Every structure is written in C-alpha cells, then in structure tokens.
C-alpha cells in the first residue's frame, strides 16, 4: 500500500478495534456506553478516513497501514 498515515482519535481507535473484533454496532455502543447513532457516525467517519466501502476493507487497510496491530 502507500505510506499515508491516518490520524485517529482515541475514540476512533476504540471503535476501529471493536469493529475489527467483529462487534456489531449495538454491541460497540453498549461497550463504550454510547448511543447506536453515535457509533454509526463514528463508523461512517472511519470509512471516509480510510476511503473504504466496507468495514472489512477498512480493517484490512488499517492493518496494512500499521494503524491497527494484529
């Protein structure tokens, strides 16, 4: 991939890790004590930052970029 570094807030990192762990939006909302709509907003924001169409693509890109370590 390229050397582009994507800067994420702590909350975005938390949401990304939970998405990568296979958690659904309501589960993420419960885990982080946030509303479902708030998590949808974070997911949409993360997809845009990565330029991804799906959560799976976003997670793959995050791993390849070193943003998410697995």
PyMOL Python script that loads the backbone (N, CA, C, O; Angstrom):
from pymol import cmd

cmd.read_pdbstr("""\
ATOM      1  N   UNK A   1       0.837  -1.178   0.000  1.00  0.00           N
ATOM      2  CA  UNK A   1       0.000   0.000   0.000  1.00  0.00           C
ATOM      3  C   UNK A   1       0.881   1.240   0.000  1.00  0.00           C
ATOM      4  O   UNK A   1       2.078   1.136  -0.271  1.00  0.00           O
ATOM      5  N   UNK A   2       0.325   2.404   0.295  1.00  0.00           N
ATOM      6  CA  UNK A   2       1.145   3.603   0.324  1.00  0.00           C
ATOM      7  C   UNK A   2       1.561   3.929   1.752  1.00  0.00           C
ATOM      8  O   UNK A   2       1.183   3.227   2.690  1.00  0.00           O
ATOM      9  N   UNK A   3       2.341   4.995   1.916  1.00  0.00           N
ATOM     10  CA  UNK A   3       2.855   5.376   3.224  1.00  0.00           C
ATOM     11  C   UNK A   3       1.978   6.403   3.927  1.00  0.00           C
ATOM     12  O   UNK A   3       2.420   7.036   4.885  1.00  0.00           O
ATOM     13  N   UNK A   4       0.762   6.575   3.473  1.00  0.00           N
ATOM     14  CA  UNK A   4      -0.145   7.533   4.074  1.00  0.00           C
ATOM     15  C   UNK A   4      -0.462   7.109   5.502  1.00  0.00           C
ATOM     16  O   UNK A   4      -0.838   5.965   5.757  1.00  0.00           O
ATOM     17  N   UNK A   5      -0.303   8.050   6.427  1.00  0.00           N
ATOM     18  CA  UNK A   5      -0.645   7.786   7.818  1.00  0.00           C
ATOM     19  C   UNK A   5      -1.972   8.448   8.133  1.00  0.00           C
ATOM     20  O   UNK A   5      -2.161   9.635   7.865  1.00  0.00           O
ATOM     21  N   UNK A   6      -2.879   7.694   8.694  1.00  0.00           N
ATOM     22  CA  UNK A   6      -4.188   8.213   9.056  1.00  0.00           C
ATOM     23  C   UNK A   6      -4.187   8.464  10.554  1.00  0.00           C
ATOM     24  O   UNK A   6      -3.850   7.579  11.341  1.00  0.00           O
ATOM     25  N   UNK A   7      -4.562   9.664  10.939  1.00  0.00           N
ATOM     26  CA  UNK A   7      -4.612  10.023  12.345  1.00  0.00           C
ATOM     27  C   UNK A   7      -6.017   9.766  12.889  1.00  0.00           C
ATOM     28  O   UNK A   7      -7.010  10.251  12.344  1.00  0.00           O
ATOM     29  N   UNK A   8      -6.077   9.002  13.962  1.00  0.00           N
ATOM     30  CA  UNK A   8      -7.356   8.674  14.584  1.00  0.00           C
ATOM     31  C   UNK A   8      -7.372   9.188  16.018  1.00  0.00           C
ATOM     32  O   UNK A   8      -6.353   9.192  16.707  1.00  0.00           O
ATOM     33  N   UNK A   9      -8.545   9.617  16.446  1.00  0.00           N
ATOM     34  CA  UNK A   9      -8.713   9.980  17.844  1.00  0.00           C
ATOM     35  C   UNK A   9      -8.740   8.697  18.680  1.00  0.00           C
ATOM     36  O   UNK A   9      -8.867   7.598  18.140  1.00  0.00           O
ATOM     37  N   UNK A  10      -8.620   8.848  19.981  1.00  0.00           N
ATOM     38  CA  UNK A  10      -8.675   7.678  20.862  1.00  0.00           C
ATOM     39  C   UNK A  10      -9.998   6.939  20.694  1.00  0.00           C
ATOM     40  O   UNK A  10     -10.020   5.709  20.655  1.00  0.00           O
ATOM     41  N   UNK A  11     -11.089   7.674  20.595  1.00  0.00           N
ATOM     42  CA  UNK A  11     -12.413   7.056  20.439  1.00  0.00           C
ATOM     43  C   UNK A  11     -12.497   6.329  19.091  1.00  0.00           C
ATOM     44  O   UNK A  11     -13.031   5.222  19.023  1.00  0.00           O
ATOM     45  N   UNK A  12     -11.983   6.932  18.034  1.00  0.00           N
ATOM     46  CA  UNK A  12     -11.986   6.270  16.725  1.00  0.00           C
ATOM     47  C   UNK A  12     -11.178   4.980  16.787  1.00  0.00           C
ATOM     48  O   UNK A  12     -11.563   3.978  16.184  1.00  0.00           O
ATOM     49  N   UNK A  13     -10.058   4.995  17.513  1.00  0.00           N
ATOM     50  CA  UNK A  13      -9.250   3.789  17.669  1.00  0.00           C
ATOM     51  C   UNK A  13     -10.032   2.710  18.409  1.00  0.00           C
ATOM     52  O   UNK A  13      -9.974   1.534  18.050  1.00  0.00           O
ATOM     53  N   UNK A  14     -10.766   3.117  19.447  1.00  0.00           N
ATOM     54  CA  UNK A  14     -11.573   2.152  20.199  1.00  0.00           C
ATOM     55  C   UNK A  14     -12.629   1.517  19.297  1.00  0.00           C
ATOM     56  O   UNK A  14     -12.807   0.299  19.300  1.00  0.00           O
ATOM     57  N   UNK A  15     -13.321   2.347  18.533  1.00  0.00           N
ATOM     58  CA  UNK A  15     -14.368   1.835  17.642  1.00  0.00           C
ATOM     59  C   UNK A  15     -13.748   0.915  16.595  1.00  0.00           C
ATOM     60  O   UNK A  15     -14.283  -0.159  16.323  1.00  0.00           O
ATOM     61  N   UNK A  16     -12.632   1.323  16.009  1.00  0.00           N
ATOM     62  CA  UNK A  16     -11.966   0.508  14.996  1.00  0.00           C
ATOM     63  C   UNK A  16     -11.564  -0.854  15.556  1.00  0.00           C
ATOM     64  O   UNK A  16     -11.763  -1.875  14.898  1.00  0.00           O
ATOM     65  N   UNK A  17     -11.007  -0.877  16.750  1.00  0.00           N
ATOM     66  CA  UNK A  17     -10.615  -2.153  17.370  1.00  0.00           C
ATOM     67  C   UNK A  17     -11.825  -3.062  17.583  1.00  0.00           C
ATOM     68  O   UNK A  17     -11.748  -4.270  17.361  1.00  0.00           O
ATOM     69  N   UNK A  18     -12.931  -2.476  18.009  1.00  0.00           N
ATOM     70  CA  UNK A  18     -14.133  -3.277  18.237  1.00  0.00           C
ATOM     71  C   UNK A  18     -14.743  -3.773  16.924  1.00  0.00           C
ATOM     72  O   UNK A  18     -15.246  -4.894  16.860  1.00  0.00           O
ATOM     73  N   UNK A  19     -14.700  -2.946  15.883  1.00  0.00           N
ATOM     74  CA  UNK A  19     -15.149  -3.387  14.555  1.00  0.00           C
ATOM     75  C   UNK A  19     -14.276  -4.554  14.102  1.00  0.00           C
ATOM     76  O   UNK A  19     -14.784  -5.562  13.610  1.00  0.00           O
ATOM     77  N   UNK A  20     -12.965  -4.416  14.268  1.00  0.00           N
ATOM     78  CA  UNK A  20     -12.030  -5.469  13.859  1.00  0.00           C
ATOM     79  C   UNK A  20     -12.261  -6.759  14.642  1.00  0.00           C
ATOM     80  O   UNK A  20     -11.990  -7.852  14.145  1.00  0.00           O
ATOM     81  N   UNK A  21     -12.763  -6.627  15.866  1.00  0.00           N
ATOM     82  CA  UNK A  21     -13.051  -7.796  16.696  1.00  0.00           C
ATOM     83  C   UNK A  21     -14.384  -8.446  16.326  1.00  0.00           C
ATOM     84  O   UNK A  21     -14.777  -9.456  16.910  1.00  0.00           O
ATOM     85  N   UNK A  22     -15.074  -7.852  15.347  1.00  0.00           N
ATOM     86  CA  UNK A  22     -16.314  -8.443  14.861  1.00  0.00           C
ATOM     87  C   UNK A  22     -17.561  -7.999  15.598  1.00  0.00           C
ATOM     88  O   UNK A  22     -18.627  -8.592  15.438  1.00  0.00           O
ATOM     89  N   UNK A  23     -17.431  -6.956  16.405  1.00  0.00           N
ATOM     90  CA  UNK A  23     -18.583  -6.473  17.156  1.00  0.00           C
ATOM     91  C   UNK A  23     -19.545  -5.713  16.256  1.00  0.00           C
ATOM     92  O   UNK A  23     -19.124  -4.987  15.355  1.00  0.00           O
ATOM     93  N   UNK A  24     -20.823  -5.882  16.503  1.00  0.00           N
ATOM     94  CA  UNK A  24     -21.877  -5.167  15.786  1.00  0.00           C
ATOM     95  C   UNK A  24     -22.070  -3.794  16.429  1.00  0.00           C
ATOM     96  O   UNK A  24     -21.653  -3.563  17.564  1.00  0.00           O
ATOM     97  N   UNK A  25     -22.702  -2.894  15.693  1.00  0.00           N
ATOM     98  CA  UNK A  25     -22.908  -1.531  16.173  1.00  0.00           C
ATOM     99  C   UNK A  25     -23.558  -1.469  17.557  1.00  0.00           C
ATOM    100  O   UNK A  25     -23.060  -0.733  18.408  1.00  0.00           O
ATOM    101  N   UNK A  26     -24.646  -2.205  17.828  1.00  0.00           N
ATOM    102  CA  UNK A  26     -25.243  -2.138  19.170  1.00  0.00           C
ATOM    103  C   UNK A  26     -24.297  -2.634  20.273  1.00  0.00           C
ATOM    104  O   UNK A  26     -24.302  -2.106  21.385  1.00  0.00           O
ATOM    105  N   UNK A  27     -23.497  -3.640  19.959  1.00  0.00           N
ATOM    106  CA  UNK A  27     -22.536  -4.159  20.937  1.00  0.00           C
ATOM    107  C   UNK A  27     -21.460  -3.114  21.236  1.00  0.00           C
ATOM    108  O   UNK A  27     -21.065  -2.933  22.388  1.00  0.00           O
ATOM    109  N   UNK A  28     -20.993  -2.434  20.197  1.00  0.00           N
ATOM    110  CA  UNK A  28     -19.989  -1.380  20.377  1.00  0.00           C
ATOM    111  C   UNK A  28     -20.578  -0.256  21.219  1.00  0.00           C
ATOM    112  O   UNK A  28     -19.922   0.261  22.123  1.00  0.00           O
ATOM    113  N   UNK A  29     -21.809   0.117  20.922  1.00  0.00           N
ATOM    114  CA  UNK A  29     -22.481   1.172  21.687  1.00  0.00           C
ATOM    115  C   UNK A  29     -22.562   0.793  23.166  1.00  0.00           C
ATOM    116  O   UNK A  29     -22.278   1.623  24.030  1.00  0.00           O
ATOM    117  N   UNK A  30     -22.941  -0.437  23.465  1.00  0.00           N
ATOM    118  CA  UNK A  30     -23.014  -0.897  24.857  1.00  0.00           C
ATOM    119  C   UNK A  30     -21.642  -0.888  25.517  1.00  0.00           C
ATOM    120  O   UNK A  30     -21.496  -0.426  26.649  1.00  0.00           O
ATOM    121  N   UNK A  31     -20.647  -1.394  24.819  1.00  0.00           N
ATOM    122  CA  UNK A  31     -19.289  -1.462  25.360  1.00  0.00           C
ATOM    123  C   UNK A  31     -18.747  -0.088  25.710  1.00  0.00           C
ATOM    124  O   UNK A  31     -18.113   0.093  26.749  1.00  0.00           O
ATOM    125  N   UNK A  32     -19.001   0.884  24.833  1.00  0.00           N
ATOM    126  CA  UNK A  32     -18.457   2.227  25.030  1.00  0.00           C
ATOM    127  C   UNK A  32     -19.435   3.182  25.713  1.00  0.00           C
ATOM    128  O   UNK A  32     -19.138   4.365  25.876  1.00  0.00           O
ATOM    129  N   UNK A  33     -20.594   2.672  26.109  1.00  0.00           N
ATOM    130  CA  UNK A  33     -21.634   3.486  26.754  1.00  0.00           C
ATOM    131  C   UNK A  33     -22.017   4.701  25.905  1.00  0.00           C
ATOM    132  O   UNK A  33     -22.128   5.824  26.398  1.00  0.00           O
ATOM    133  N   UNK A  34     -22.212   4.435  24.617  1.00  0.00           N
ATOM    134  CA  UNK A  34     -22.634   5.463  23.673  1.00  0.00           C
ATOM    135  C   UNK A  34     -23.896   5.000  22.965  1.00  0.00           C
ATOM    136  O   UNK A  34     -24.263   3.828  23.042  1.00  0.00           O
ATOM    137  N   UNK A  35     -24.555   5.917  22.279  1.00  0.00           N
ATOM    138  CA  UNK A  35     -25.744   5.569  21.522  1.00  0.00           C
ATOM    139  C   UNK A  35     -25.405   4.889  20.206  1.00  0.00           C
ATOM    140  O   UNK A  35     -24.314   5.070  19.664  1.00  0.00           O
ATOM    141  N   UNK A  36     -26.336   4.116  19.706  1.00  0.00           N
ATOM    142  CA  UNK A  36     -26.156   3.415  18.440  1.00  0.00           C
ATOM    143  C   UNK A  36     -25.893   4.412  17.300  1.00  0.00           C
ATOM    144  O   UNK A  36     -25.031   4.169  16.455  1.00  0.00           O
ATOM    145  N   UNK A  37     -26.619   5.513  17.275  1.00  0.00           N
ATOM    146  CA  UNK A  37     -26.418   6.511  16.211  1.00  0.00           C
ATOM    147  C   UNK A  37     -25.027   7.124  16.279  1.00  0.00           C
ATOM    148  O   UNK A  37     -24.436   7.443  15.247  1.00  0.00           O
ATOM    149  N   UNK A  38     -24.507   7.290  17.481  1.00  0.00           N
ATOM    150  CA  UNK A  38     -23.151   7.817  17.642  1.00  0.00           C
ATOM    151  C   UNK A  38     -22.135   6.852  17.056  1.00  0.00           C
ATOM    152  O   UNK A  38     -21.190   7.278  16.393  1.00  0.00           O
ATOM    153  N   UNK A  39     -22.313   5.567  17.289  1.00  0.00           N
ATOM    154  CA  UNK A  39     -21.394   4.559  16.735  1.00  0.00           C
ATOM    155  C   UNK A  39     -21.526   4.522  15.215  1.00  0.00           C
ATOM    156  O   UNK A  39     -20.522   4.394  14.515  1.00  0.00           O
ATOM    157  N   UNK A  40     -22.742   4.631  14.698  1.00  0.00           N
ATOM    158  CA  UNK A  40     -22.910   4.684  13.236  1.00  0.00           C
ATOM    159  C   UNK A  40     -22.141   5.872  12.658  1.00  0.00           C
ATOM    160  O   UNK A  40     -21.514   5.765  11.604  1.00  0.00           O
ATOM    161  N   UNK A  41     -22.198   7.001  13.361  1.00  0.00           N
ATOM    162  CA  UNK A  41     -21.482   8.194  12.912  1.00  0.00           C
ATOM    163  C   UNK A  41     -19.975   7.937  12.913  1.00  0.00           C
ATOM    164  O   UNK A  41     -19.290   8.289  11.952  1.00  0.00           O
ATOM    165  N   UNK A  42     -19.451   7.329  13.978  1.00  0.00           N
ATOM    166  CA  UNK A  42     -18.022   7.007  14.033  1.00  0.00           C
ATOM    167  C   UNK A  42     -17.630   6.037  12.924  1.00  0.00           C
ATOM    168  O   UNK A  42     -16.587   6.206  12.292  1.00  0.00           O
ATOM    169  N   UNK A  43     -18.453   5.029  12.684  1.00  0.00           N
ATOM    170  CA  UNK A  43     -18.139   4.057  11.635  1.00  0.00           C
ATOM    171  C   UNK A  43     -18.090   4.728  10.271  1.00  0.00           C
ATOM    172  O   UNK A  43     -17.200   4.452   9.467  1.00  0.00           O
ATOM    173  N   UNK A  44     -19.061   5.620  10.010  1.00  0.00           N
ATOM    174  CA  UNK A  44     -19.091   6.341   8.737  1.00  0.00           C
ATOM    175  C   UNK A  44     -17.852   7.235   8.604  1.00  0.00           C
ATOM    176  O   UNK A  44     -17.253   7.317   7.531  1.00  0.00           O
ATOM    177  N   UNK A  45     -17.483   7.887   9.675  1.00  0.00           N
ATOM    178  CA  UNK A  45     -16.304   8.755   9.685  1.00  0.00           C
ATOM    179  C   UNK A  45     -15.028   7.937   9.430  1.00  0.00           C
ATOM    180  O   UNK A  45     -14.151   8.365   8.679  1.00  0.00           O
ATOM    181  N   UNK A  46     -14.935   6.775  10.052  1.00  0.00           N
ATOM    182  CA  UNK A  46     -13.768   5.911   9.849  1.00  0.00           C
ATOM    183  C   UNK A  46     -13.690   5.412   8.408  1.00  0.00           C
ATOM    184  O   UNK A  46     -12.616   5.414   7.807  1.00  0.00           O
ATOM    185  N   UNK A  47     -14.818   4.986   7.856  1.00  0.00           N
ATOM    186  CA  UNK A  47     -14.827   4.534   6.458  1.00  0.00           C
ATOM    187  C   UNK A  47     -14.328   5.649   5.542  1.00  0.00           C
ATOM    188  O   UNK A  47     -13.556   5.396   4.617  1.00  0.00           O
ATOM    189  N   UNK A  48     -14.766   6.873   5.796  1.00  0.00           N
ATOM    190  CA  UNK A  48     -14.340   8.007   4.972  1.00  0.00           C
ATOM    191  C   UNK A  48     -12.846   8.269   5.132  1.00  0.00           C
ATOM    192  O   UNK A  48     -12.160   8.528   4.143  1.00  0.00           O
ATOM    193  N   UNK A  49     -12.337   8.207   6.346  1.00  0.00           N
ATOM    194  CA  UNK A  49     -10.907   8.456   6.573  1.00  0.00           C
ATOM    195  C   UNK A  49     -10.041   7.450   5.819  1.00  0.00           C
ATOM    196  O   UNK A  49      -8.988   7.796   5.285  1.00  0.00           O
ATOM    197  N   UNK A  50     -10.502   6.201   5.784  1.00  0.00           N
ATOM    198  CA  UNK A  50      -9.731   5.160   5.101  1.00  0.00           C
ATOM    199  C   UNK A  50     -10.071   5.075   3.614  1.00  0.00           C
ATOM    200  O   UNK A  50      -9.367   4.407   2.856  1.00  0.00           O
ATOM    201  N   UNK A  51     -11.133   5.740   3.196  1.00  0.00           N
ATOM    202  CA  UNK A  51     -11.557   5.643   1.806  1.00  0.00           C
ATOM    203  C   UNK A  51     -12.052   4.250   1.478  1.00  0.00           C
ATOM    204  O   UNK A  51     -11.880   3.764   0.360  1.00  0.00           O
ATOM    205  N   UNK A  52     -12.666   3.612   2.459  1.00  0.00           N
ATOM    206  CA  UNK A  52     -13.129   2.228   2.315  1.00  0.00           C
ATOM    207  C   UNK A  52     -14.638   2.194   2.094  1.00  0.00           C
ATOM    208  O   UNK A  52     -15.369   3.098   2.499  1.00  0.00           O
ATOM    209  N   UNK A  53     -15.076   1.125   1.443  1.00  0.00           N
ATOM    210  CA  UNK A  53     -16.511   0.934   1.184  1.00  0.00           C
ATOM    211  C   UNK A  53     -17.177   0.035   2.216  1.00  0.00           C
ATOM    212  O   UNK A  53     -18.380   0.136   2.457  1.00  0.00           O
ATOM    213  N   UNK A  54     -16.390  -0.840   2.820  1.00  0.00           N
ATOM    214  CA  UNK A  54     -16.930  -1.788   3.800  1.00  0.00           C
ATOM    215  C   UNK A  54     -16.045  -1.802   5.043  1.00  0.00           C
ATOM    216  O   UNK A  54     -14.897  -1.359   5.021  1.00  0.00           O
ATOM    217  N   UNK A  55     -16.612  -2.318   6.115  1.00  0.00           N
ATOM    218  CA  UNK A  55     -15.840  -2.433   7.354  1.00  0.00           C
ATOM    219  C   UNK A  55     -14.661  -3.387   7.170  1.00  0.00           C
ATOM    220  O   UNK A  55     -13.571  -3.133   7.683  1.00  0.00           O
ATOM    221  N   UNK A  56     -14.874  -4.474   6.447  1.00  0.00           N
ATOM    222  CA  UNK A  56     -13.790  -5.433   6.213  1.00  0.00           C
ATOM    223  C   UNK A  56     -12.636  -4.778   5.464  1.00  0.00           C
ATOM    224  O   UNK A  56     -11.472  -4.989   5.803  1.00  0.00           O
ATOM    225  N   UNK A  57     -12.955  -3.988   4.455  1.00  0.00           N
ATOM    226  CA  UNK A  57     -11.917  -3.280   3.704  1.00  0.00           C
ATOM    227  C   UNK A  57     -11.191  -2.290   4.611  1.00  0.00           C
ATOM    228  O   UNK A  57      -9.968  -2.166   4.534  1.00  0.00           O
ATOM    229  N   UNK A  58     -11.925  -1.589   5.465  1.00  0.00           N
ATOM    230  CA  UNK A  58     -11.330  -0.625   6.381  1.00  0.00           C
ATOM    231  C   UNK A  58     -10.361  -1.316   7.343  1.00  0.00           C
ATOM    232  O   UNK A  58      -9.254  -0.827   7.570  1.00  0.00           O
ATOM    233  N   UNK A  59     -10.775  -2.442   7.901  1.00  0.00           N
ATOM    234  CA  UNK A  59      -9.919  -3.173   8.831  1.00  0.00           C
ATOM    235  C   UNK A  59      -8.668  -3.671   8.118  1.00  0.00           C
ATOM    236  O   UNK A  59      -7.566  -3.566   8.657  1.00  0.00           O
ATOM    237  N   UNK A  60      -8.824  -4.205   6.924  1.00  0.00           N
ATOM    238  CA  UNK A  60      -7.664  -4.675   6.153  1.00  0.00           C
ATOM    239  C   UNK A  60      -6.690  -3.530   5.917  1.00  0.00           C
ATOM    240  O   UNK A  60      -5.484  -3.687   6.106  1.00  0.00           O
ATOM    241  N   UNK A  61      -7.209  -2.385   5.505  1.00  0.00           N
ATOM    242  CA  UNK A  61      -6.363  -1.220   5.241  1.00  0.00           C
ATOM    243  C   UNK A  61      -5.660  -0.748   6.514  1.00  0.00           C
ATOM    244  O   UNK A  61      -4.484  -0.385   6.482  1.00  0.00           O
ATOM    245  N   UNK A  62      -6.385  -0.756   7.633  1.00  0.00           N
ATOM    246  CA  UNK A  62      -5.808  -0.320   8.906  1.00  0.00           C
ATOM    247  C   UNK A  62      -4.661  -1.236   9.323  1.00  0.00           C
ATOM    248  O   UNK A  62      -3.645  -0.771   9.839  1.00  0.00           O
ATOM    249  N   UNK A  63      -4.825  -2.526   9.102  1.00  0.00           N
ATOM    250  CA  UNK A  63      -3.759  -3.484   9.413  1.00  0.00           C
ATOM    251  C   UNK A  63      -2.568  -3.256   8.495  1.00  0.00           C
ATOM    252  O   UNK A  63      -1.429  -3.207   8.961  1.00  0.00           O
ATOM    253  N   UNK A  64      -2.814  -3.118   7.208  1.00  0.00           N
ATOM    254  CA  UNK A  64      -1.734  -2.916   6.242  1.00  0.00           C
ATOM    255  C   UNK A  64      -0.969  -1.619   6.504  1.00  0.00           C
ATOM    256  O   UNK A  64       0.243  -1.564   6.295  1.00  0.00           O
ATOM    257  N   UNK A  65      -1.659  -0.590   6.953  1.00  0.00           N
ATOM    258  CA  UNK A  65      -1.025   0.712   7.221  1.00  0.00           C
ATOM    259  C   UNK A  65      -0.332   0.743   8.573  1.00  0.00           C
ATOM    260  O   UNK A  65       0.420   1.672   8.865  1.00  0.00           O
ATOM    261  N   UNK A  66      -0.578  -0.267   9.400  1.00  0.00           N
ATOM    262  CA  UNK A  66       0.004  -0.276  10.726  1.00  0.00           C
ATOM    263  C   UNK A  66      -0.795   0.524  11.743  1.00  0.00           C
ATOM    264  O   UNK A  66      -0.348   0.728  12.871  1.00  0.00           O
ATOM    265  N   UNK A  67      -1.977   0.975  11.342  1.00  0.00           N
ATOM    266  CA  UNK A  67      -2.855   1.722  12.242  1.00  0.00           C
ATOM    267  C   UNK A  67      -3.480   0.792  13.257  1.00  0.00           C
ATOM    268  O   UNK A  67      -3.781   1.197  14.380  1.00  0.00           O
ATOM    269  N   UNK A  68      -3.675  -0.446  12.865  1.00  0.00           N
ATOM    270  CA  UNK A  68      -4.281  -1.477  13.714  1.00  0.00           C
ATOM    271  C   UNK A  68      -3.322  -2.644  13.729  1.00  0.00           C
ATOM    272  O   UNK A  68      -2.982  -3.184  12.677  1.00  0.00           O
ATOM    273  N   UNK A  69      -2.886  -3.036  14.904  1.00  0.00           N
ATOM    274  CA  UNK A  69      -1.916  -4.123  15.010  1.00  0.00           C
ATOM    275  C   UNK A  69      -2.598  -5.415  15.425  1.00  0.00           C
ATOM    276  O   UNK A  69      -3.272  -5.485  16.453  1.00  0.00           O
ATOM    277  N   UNK A  70      -2.404  -6.440  14.596  1.00  0.00           N
ATOM    278  CA  UNK A  70      -2.921  -7.774  14.896  1.00  0.00           C
ATOM    279  C   UNK A  70      -1.866  -8.785  14.578  1.00  0.00           C
ATOM    280  O   UNK A  70      -2.085  -9.983  14.755  1.00  0.00           O
TER     281      UNK A  70
END
""", "prot")
cmd.dss("prot")
cmd.show_as("cartoon", "prot")
cmd.util.cbc("prot")
cmd.orient("prot")
